[in-house]
């Protein structure tokens, strides 16, 4: 019984992570709008790749930390979404 319950919890958590990753990728994809403001010699894509990549990886880490703190799934999702929508 407990094993079946844990399989269901893991399945729901993975669905939440997939939704959060999709939303973060959509929001991160909009940084291409700023590339046109720089001259052609500046490798803007290379300069912005690592911050965007590690920022996108931070979202599931925040979600997992919240899950490890034993808050509800909705609270963990809210914490990850707040990081996505932050303006820093």
Helices and strands as residue ranges (DSSP letters): H 2-28, G 29-37, H 44-68, H 73-85
